[in-house]
Each structure stands twice: as C-alpha cells, then as structure tokens.
Amino acid sequence: MVALIGLSTLAAVLTLIFRFSVEAATLRATIGTTLVLSGLTSAWFIWVRSTRTRQVSDLLLLVAVLTLTSAQFVFFAAPAIADSHSPDRDAAIPLIAHLEAAGMFAAAALARRRLVSTRRQATALLATPVLGAVAVGVGALLIYGDSAWYGPDAHPGSTTTAQAVALTVPGAFLMLVAAIGFVRRSLRQRDMSIGLLGAAAILLAAAWSHSLLVSRVTANSVSGHDCLCVAASGLILLVAFSSHTQLKRAQADEATAAERRRLVCELHDGMAQDLAFIATYAEHLVQDFGPEHPLTVAARRALAASRGVIVDLSASDARNAASALRTVADELSTRHGVRITVEADGEALTTRIREAVVGIAREAIVNAIQHGQAQHISVSLETRNDTLTLRISDDGRGLRKGISVDQNRGFGIRAMRERAAAIGGDLIVDERNDGGVTVEAVVT
C-alpha cells in the first residue's frame, strides 16, 4: 500500500510538472465512456456492500462515486459522444459537482464506524448532499446564466477564471484531506485496500489542479487530467471489487459458522448425551470385567471423540486463532490431566487457515499425550514478516521406535502434513535433545 501511494504521489507530481494537452475528440469520448462505466460498476459494488454493512462511510463513498460518475456523463461523456456543444472545463456546474464529490470523499474518510439503522436514515443520507448540490447548481444558473453550464465565453479556448480557482482549490484540498483520512483508517483497521482510496484521492486532487495549470483546456482535450482520472477510477474500482469479494467471503464464512453451530447443538443434545449415558452405565462393568472391558473402552473413546468434535467446531467460531487454540488446549488438558500452555499473538486469520492451525495443534497434542506420554505441552503461534509459525513442543519420550516422520508413514503425521500443505505451508517434526518432540508448521 505504501509503495502504491508513493507511486500515485509521484505520478501526480510528474503530471503537474510536465503538463500537456492535445485535442482528440474521439479519444476523449472513449475515456469519458470508460470513466462512466468504471464509476457505475464501482458504485454497484459499493451499494451492495453498504446494504450489508450499513456503515455511514460506505454510503458517503457511494454518494461521492455517483456524483463523480454523473458529472462525467452529463457534462463530458454524453456531449462528446453526441458531438454536441460541450461544457468548458471552467464551467461552474461541473466544478460544483466535483466540489460536492470531494466533500463526500473527505466525509467518508473521516466518518467513524457508525451504522445507519433505518431505511429512512439511509435515504436522507443519500438525498441530502445530492439535493444540496442541485440547489447550488440551480443558483449558479440563475446568477451566471449559460456561462455556469458552458463556461465563461461559451466557446473553446477559455482560460482559467477566478470562479474556477474558487471552486477547484477547495475541492483539491478536500481530496488531500480524504487521502490522509483513508490512509489513517487503513493503518488503524489493518485493511490495506482502504489505503488505495487514499491513493485515488491524491490522483483526483492532482487531476483537478492540473486543469488550473494548463491553459486552453476544453471538453474535447486529452491531458494529464484525464490520465490521472483514469488511474484514480481504476483504483476505486479495485477497492470496490476487493470489498465486494471480502463481503462474499464473509457471507460464506458466516454460513459455514452457522452450520457448525447447528452441528454442535445436534451433537451436544443428541449423540454426546447418549454416549455419556452409555459410558456412565458401562462403568458398572468394571467391577465384573475390569477397566479394559471392550464396551467400557469403546464408550469412553466415542464420548471423548464426540466431545473433541464439539470443541473443535466451537473453536472455529472463536474471535481469533489464539482463542481457538486455548479452547482446544483447555479441553484436552482437562480430559487427559496434562498441562498445556498456549502463547499466541491473536493475529486474525482466515477461517480456512484457522481450522488448519487448530487441527494440526490438536493432532500434535493428542500424539504427544497418547504416544509420547507427555505431561507438559507448549503451543505457540506467531506471525512475523508475513510468515505464520505454529510450534508444539512436549516433554514426552519422543518418537516411538518404528514410527517415522516420513510423510508416507504415520497417519497422524501424514494428516498434519496434509493440513499444512492445504494452506501452503510445510510441517517439520524433530526430536528434541532433552526428550520430547517439536512439531512446527510454517506458512508463508
């Protein structure tokens, strides 16, 4: 993100230094159409996200994108495509629309994570800035007449006016404020995609400033302004699509979590209760047949397995990987009477990676208890330099003779290797010099 923001700033500065402008009506029409289509697509993605999140910032961003897209279509793309009389870049109405969009961008960047609770609030939030911009535009038409729509002299070749400066400079300033706000939000929320909106805001601020520095820019001109607008539109579309993808993934994870909760309830209220009943009465057989009677052993194993599944499913809904590991460790520690310590940084992981991490940890702990006779097991999870490391160490008697760490031997080790490989990682199993085994899963 930092590199992209730096590149955007560099591109903006270079475009302002090496200013250019050429007359190319066909190319300008193509650029205008591209900007409109890109803006509409971005607005649709943002709208879908806003209906789900109901956050004020998402709705404000939606208004900003729609305002920019509408201004691009009405004032530039449509007249260029129809080859009709196009407004000049110094016209007041398009600049008012840009100023309105800049204000919405800044508000979206600085807004706190507040929710819109009712549809009426959402309608008011969307309609108020639009109606305000329309009112200002109508006022400009009444005051300046056709010059507010077509520009100061109603023909190509107009130069920068005080009116254009008065409307453009605040818009560029608000875009820079928005850029700072988006970058701060991205760092605070650890969401790098939000930082791309900051890069887009920098490009738009430079694009509008470019129009002031280049003279004789008309609606049919192609200049650095257009290049910067295309780049900013592409970044906004990328962020909107990324947010839409994240939303779909979150919905899928939520559906999976709901199914897990249903299974937990069914197991806990059904099979686990029945197995507990069987295990309780099977203990009476100990007096007659000893503690290793097949019925008693089978009941204990089935009950332990069902409870383990319940704990694993419940751990999948934990708020982070650290909580999930502690849930599993507490269950195994209570059941087997061993000491298990967990040290984890709690870094947020995707559901798929979290499930694999919990599965590897559970398998390694059970192996250490059942095969290594371990009494103390330590579990650590850390992320450093984009590398995730899960380490399970025990004080047991090490690997049993005949059990190889080769991936083709040992079901438990093979299962852990498969889980690690499924998330793009490697599994390392080593015997410690002081006894015991260390299992390490590394995911880059």
Buried (B, 14 or more C-beta within 10 A) or exposed (E): BEEBBEEBBEBBEEBBEEBEBEEBBEBBBBBBBBBBBBBBBBBBBBBBBBEBBBBBBBBBBBBBBBBBBBBBBBBBBBBBBEEEEBBBBBBBBBBBBBBBBBBBBBBBBBBEEEEBEEEEBBEEBBEEBBEEBEEBBEEBBEEBEEBBBBBBEBEBEBEBBEBBEEBBBBBBBBBBBBBBBBBBBBBEEEBEBBBBBBBBBBBBBBBBBBBBBBEEBBBBBBBBBBBBBBBBBBBBBBBBBBBBEEBEEEEEBEEBBEEBBEEBEEBBEEBBEEBBEBBEEBEEBEEEEEEEBEEBEBBBEBBBEBBBBBBBBBBBBBEBBBBBBBBBBBBBBEBBEBEBEBEBEBBEBEBEBBBBBBBBBBBBBBBBBEBBEBBBBBBBBEBEEEEBBBBBBBBBBBBEEEBEBEBEEBEBBBBBBBBBBEBEBEBEBBBEEEEBBBBBBBBE
